[in-house]
Amino acid sequence: MNHNSSKYYGENGIHRVPLWRIGGFALNNTATNLYLFLMGYVAYYLGGFVGVATVTASSFAMMMRIWDGVTDPFIGFVVDKTNGRFGKNRPFMVSGNLILLTMSFVLFHVTHRLPENNTLRFGFFIVVAAVFYIGYTFQCVVTKSAQSCLTNDPKQRPLFAVFDGIYNTVLFTALAIVGASLMKKHTTPELDGILTTGFYHDMWLVTVVFSAIFTAIAVFSIAPKDRTEFFGTGKPVKVGLKDYWDTLRGNRAIQMLVVSASTDKLAASTKTSTVMIVLFGVLVGNYSLSGTLTGLVSIPGTLLLIFGVAGLATTLGQRKAMLIGSWGEIVVCGLLGVLWLIGDPTTMNGPGGALQWGYFTILYVVLSIAQVGFQGVAGNIVIPMTADCADYEVYRTGKYVPGMMGTLFSFVDKIVSSFAPMVAGLMFAMIGFKDQLPTASTPYSPSLRYVAVFLAYGMIILGCLCNVVALKFYPLTKEKMASIQEEVAAIKARAMQEAQPPA
């Protein structure tokens, strides 16, 4: 081990990292989430400028998500074989972000300038989007693969989820406010609520600027740990495609984490921007209040997240923290669903469009704060848990394959969650919205209320119930991880001793 890395290691084989580097690297996930938020408006773009129907637009989102998942194992395979001058992870972070920037520009600035032929425009959009999602996978895989080389300290590893949760809460709060403001600015009555091209340009500009800044910070933060001596066994390991099947078949931890996280992601992803437009634009009567309320909920919700991850995960272990978060979300989402079904959401809309405080508003804010906290614990703890699964694979087989572990996880996760826009699109189509998704100007109907509430809260309850079942079979308890880290440290010590030249 060279002198530059020795300061990160303890005698027991635990290597740590300064806290600010964990916080800086967590921005890599935030950088890709910005693009995920931008693509949340793709159905409106396809309907308004490409001329495809609601179900087709929803099918496109599902198809691209599946494509994104299919490319994961191949890119993970390349990551595991990469260890050049700039490390294993940083090349994929930079190249991925550049692809995202370029392809997203083409998607939202070139497609509508093509000849007015729906087939031509849709085909062009599909091809460009396929390349876009390759860039997305490039950068996303590093969020998981670099976890195990960042730190293996069980008290430090969950702290990634704290930063990630804070960033995502702030990000989606800010984007909800920005999105609502831009929608108001760029929606014209003569276009029947269809967003103008100016909306997509402004959203793209916000996305690429902040994503590039976050990526640069993440690259700088991971740089000292993106070296061979921090990679699992401390030496390169040959990996073949056969190892994917062996890992999937034998690693019970990643199996159960995939089941838990993918169903959870499917459920959370059905709460699309359209669902929020229905809840606040149609049921409340003022969509701009969604941004106001998100801002009120975010700070106390984030504080609950910090307490949940820092308090629960570092003392009880990551498995128990996720279990507590899941049960909490089941209860809170059940109460929120009942509130929207039997309460009067219009009481939130006061004179002049100001937020009005009544029993509905108070209950909504309190329960939403609790949901943000519980969801933050259950959802954000997944990423550092994949690092535990990678360490478990070293313990189980002696192979360090973080790229495989991360992409194996995300492959199934994306395939399952890809059905979210299709589920939402089909449910809206079933109640009459076959050609165009509902907008803020859509008239109220009871069926619209039931569908929106189910997609917003009912699906999350189902996803969290899957979490609870899967975690019963997840083997990596706090005690088990302690013994695994001891064995991995011994494996690394033997590998480093073998690598030393004879005296």
N, C-alpha and C positions, 0 to 999 in steps of 0.2 A: 504494500500500500504506500502511495507516495505521500510526501509531507503535506501537500495541499489538501488532502482528504482526511488526514488523521484526526484533525480537530473535530470532525463530525462523528467519530466513533467512540464508543465506550468499550471497556474491556470485555463486556458480555456480548459484543457483536451488534449492539444497538447503535444505529447511526441516526443522528438528528439533524435538524436544519433550523436556522434562525426563523422565528415566527413570521417575520415580514416576507420571507420567501414563500412560505405556504400561502399567505394572503395574495402575493403577487401572482403565483402560478394559478391560483383559483380563477383568475381573470380569463384564463384560456377558455374555460367553460362558458363564461359570460360572453366572450367574444363570439362564440358560435350560437349562443342563445339569441343574440341580437338578430342573426339571420333567420333563425327559427321563427321569431316573432314577425319579421318582415314577410316570410312565406305564409304566415297565417292569413294574409289578405289575398292570397293567390286566387281563391275561388271567385272573389269579386272582380279581379282583373280578367280572369278567363270569361266570366259572364258578360262583362261590360265591353271588352275590347277584342276578344277572340270569338265570342258568339256561341259558347258551348252552354248546355243546360246544366242545372244544379247537380243532377246525379253524375253527369260526365265530369264536371269540375271536381266533385268529391272523389270520383274514381281516379282522376289524375293524381290527386294528393296521395291516395292509397298506393297507386302504382309507383310513384316516385319514392315513397317511404320504403316499399319493398325493394326497389332497386338500391336504395341507400343501404338496406340491410344485407342484400346479396353481395355487395362489394366489400363489406366489412371484413370477412375472413381473409380475403386475398390481400387487403391492405395490412391487416394485422400480421399476416405471414411475412410481408415485406419489412414491417417494423421490427419484427423479431430477428431478422437477418441483417438489419442495418446497424452499423456501429462505426461511423466514419469520423472524419475530422471534426464535424460539428455535432457529434453525439448520435444518439438513437432517436431522440424525440423532436429536437428543434427543427430539423429540415421539414418535417411534416407539418409543424405548426405554421411556418412561414409560407410554404408552398400552398398549403390548404387555404390560408386566408387570402392569398393573391388570387386563387381560382374563384373563391367566393365573391370577391370584389368584382372581378371581370365578368363572370357569368351572370351575376345579379343585375349588373348594369345592362347587359344585353337583353335579359328577360323583360325588364320593365321600361326600357327605352327604345328598343328596336322592334319588338314584336308588333306593336300597334302601328308601326310605320310601313309594314309590309303591305302588299296589295290586299284589298278587302276580300279575302278568300279564307273562310273559316278553317277549312282543312289545311291549307298552307300554313296559316298562323299557328294552329294547334300543333301541327307536326314540328314546326320550328321550335316552339316552346318546349315540347317534350325533349327534343335532342339537346337543347341548351341546358335544360333543367337536369338532365342526366349527368352532364359534366359538372354542373353546380354541386350536385350531391356527392360526387367523387371528392371534390375539394372539402366539402363538409365532413366527410368521413376521415380524410387526411388529418384534419385538425382535431376532430372529436376523439379519435382513437387515443391520442396522446393524453387527454384528460384522465383516462383510466390507466393506460400503460405506464405512465410516469409516476403513478402514485407510490409504487413499491420502491422506486429508487430515490424518491423525494425524502422519505423517512420510513423507518420500520418501528419507531417508538409507539406502543399502543396508546400512550397518552397524547401524542402529537397527531397521529394519523386522523382521528375524528375531527380535528380542528379544521381540516380542509372543508368539511361540511358546514362548519360555522361560517367561514368566509363565503363559501359558495351560496349558502342560504341568504346571507345578508345581501350579497351582490344581486342575486336573482330577485329578491324582494324589492330592492331599490330599483333594479332595472325594469321589472314589469310594472311597478308603480309609476315610474317616470314615463315608460312607453305607453301606458294606458292613458295618462294625461296628455302626452304628446299626440297619440293616435286620435283621441277624442277631439283635440283642438284642430288637428289637420283635417279630420273628416268634416268638421263644421266649416272649415275654410274652403275645402275643395269639393263639397257636395253641392250640386246645382239642381234646383227644383225642376228645370226643364228637361233634365236627364233622368227624372223619376228616381232620384236617390243614388244614381250611379256615380261613383267617385271619378274625378277627373285625373288625367295623367299627372297633373301637378302633385297630387297626393302621393303617388308612387315615387316620384322623383324626390320629394322632401323626405319621405320615410327611408328611401335608399341612402340618401346623403347622411342622415343621422346614423344609420346602421354602419356604413362603411368607415366613417370617421372614428367612431368610438370603438368599433371592433378592431381596427388597425392599432389604435393606441393600446387597447387591452392586450392584444397579441404581443406587442413589443415588450410590455411590462412582464408578461408571462415568460417569454423567451429569456429575458435577462434574469428572471428569478430562478429558473430551473437550471441555468447554465452550469454552475459548479457541481451539480449532482448528476448531470447527464453524461456520465462517464462509466467505463466498464467496471471499475471497482465497486460501484453501487448497484450493479445489476445482479440481483439474486444470489447466485453462487460465487460471484466475483470473477467469473471467467466466461467467455463466450460458449454457448451451447448450440449444437446443431439441431435444427428443428425441421421436420418433414411434415407434409400434409397429413400423414397418417396420425400424427400427434394430436390433431384436432379431434379426431374420432375417439382416440384413447382418453383425452381429457374430458370430453363431453360424457363419455360412458362411465368414467371412474371417479370424477370429481363431484361428489354429492353437494358440496357447498355451492359451486357455480350453478348446478342444476336448480337448486332451490332458490338461489338469488335471482336467476333468470325468470322463474315462474312468478316470484313475488313482484319483482320490479316491472316486468313487462305488462302484467295485468293491471298493476297500479298506474303505469304510464298510459295504457289504453284508456282507463277510466278518466284520468285527469285530462287527457288530450281531447276528449269529447266536449269539454267545456271550451268550445271554440269562440272566436270573436263574434260569430253570429249568435251564439247562445247569450253572450253578454249584451249584445245589441237588443235581443228580444227581451231579456230581463229588465234592462233599464230603459231602452228606447220605447218598447211597447208596453210592458207591464207598469213601469214607474211613470213613463211619459216624458223622461228627460235623460237621454243617454249620457250627457256630460257629467251627471252625478256619479257615474261609475268611476270616473277618474278622481273625483273629490273623495268618495268613500274609500277607494283604494289607498289614497294618500293617508287617510285617517287610520286605516287598519294596519298599514305596513310597519310603522315604527314599533308599536307594542307587540305586534305579531313577531317581528324580528327578535325582540328581546326574549320572547318565549322560546324561539328557536335557539338562540344562544344558550339559554339556560338548559334547554332540552338536550342539545348535543354535548355541550361542555360539561353539564352536570350528569346526565344519564349515561352517555356513551363512554366517557372516560372513567366512570366509576362502576357501572353495571355491565359494560361491554356493548358493542355495536348491535348485536342481535337483540338484546333486551330493549335497547333504545328504539329500534325499529318497531318492535312489537307494541310497546307503549304508545308510540306515535300512531300506529295503525288503529288500535282500539279507540284512542281519543278521537281520531278523525271519523270513525264510524258513528260515534255518538253525536258529535257536533254536526256532521252533515245530515244526519237524520233530523235533528232539530231545525236546521236551516231549511230543509225540504218542507217540513210541516209549516214553518213560518211563511214561506212563499206561497204555499197552497191554500192556507186558510186565512192568512193576514191580508191587509190592504196595502200593497206596495205604493199606491199612488200618494199615500200620506207623506212619503219622503219628499215629494215634489212641492215645494212651497211657492209663495208668490214671487213672480219674476224668475222662476227657475232656481231659487235658492234652496239649499238643503234644509228640510224642516224636521225638527226633532219630535218624535212621538214614540209610542211603544214599538212600532215596527222598526224604525231607524235604530233605536237603542239596542234592541235584540239582535238586529242584523250586524251591527258594529261589534258587539261583544262576542257573538258566536263566530264571526268572521276572523276576529283576532285569534280566537282559540284555534280555528281551522288552520290559519297561516302557521301557527306554532307547531301544531301536530303534523301538518303536512310537510313542514320544513324538516322535522326530525325524521319522519318515515321516508321522505323522498330523497333528501340530500345525503343521508348516511350511506346510500347505496354505492356511491363512487368510492369512498375509502374501503367499503366492504369488498369491492373487487380486488383491491390490493391484498386483503387477507386471503382471498381465494387464490391469488397468484403465489403467495407465500405457502399456502397449503399444498399447491402443486409442486413446489420445490421440495417440501417436506415429504410429499407422497411419492414423487418420481425422480427428484433431483434435477428436474428441468425448469429453467426460468423462462417463461413464455408470457410476459405481460401483454404483448400485443395480441396474442391469441386469446388470452383470458378476457381482455377488454372487448375485442371484436366478437368473440363468441357470445359474450353477454349482450352486446349491442345488436348483433345480428337477429337473435330471437326477439329481443326487446322491440326493435324497429318493425319486424315483420308483424308482430302482434299489434303494436300500437298504430300501425299503418291503417288499420281498419277504423280508427277513430273518426276521421272526416267522412268516411263512407257511412258509418253508423249514424252520425249526425245528419248527413245529407239524405239518407233513406228515411229517417224519422221525420224530417221536415217535408220530404216528398210525399210521405204517407198522409199528411194532413193538408195536402194541396199545393205545396211549393215545389213543383216539379221543374219549372223553367227558370225560376229565380229565387234565391234565398230571401227570407224576410229582411226588411230594413227597419230603421227607426220609425218610418212613416207607415208601416203595415198596421192595419186595424187590429184591435185586440180580439182574441177568441180563446175560449177555455182550452181547446186542444193545443193551441200554441203555448199556453201556460204550462200544461202538463208535460209536454215534450221538453221545453226549456228547463224546467225544474229537474226532470229525470236526468237529462244530459249534464246538468250542472252539479247535482248532488247524489242522485241515485246510482249513477255509474261509479262514482268514487267509493260509495259504500261497498259495492260489489268487488271493486278492486282491492280494497283494504281487507275484506274477508278472505280473499285469496292470499294476501300477505300472511295473515294469521295462520292459515293452514300450512303454507309452505315453510314458515319459520319453525314449525314443530319438527321438521326433518332437517333443518339447517344445523350442521355439526359444530360450527365454529363459535363456541361460547368464549367468554372472557378467559376462562381457565385453560381451555384447549389452545387458544392462541398463544398464551404464555409458554406452553410447552413446545409449540411449533416454532416460535422465535428462538428458543434455546437450541433446537435441533438445526434450524437453518443457520444459526451462528456457527455451530460446529461444522456444518457442511462447508461454509464459506472459509472457515479457518483452515480446514484440510486442503481446500482448493488453493488457497493463497500460499500455504506451506509447500505444496507440490510445485507451484509456479516459481518458487525461489531457486536461484541457481545453487548448485552444490558448493559447499565451502571448500 
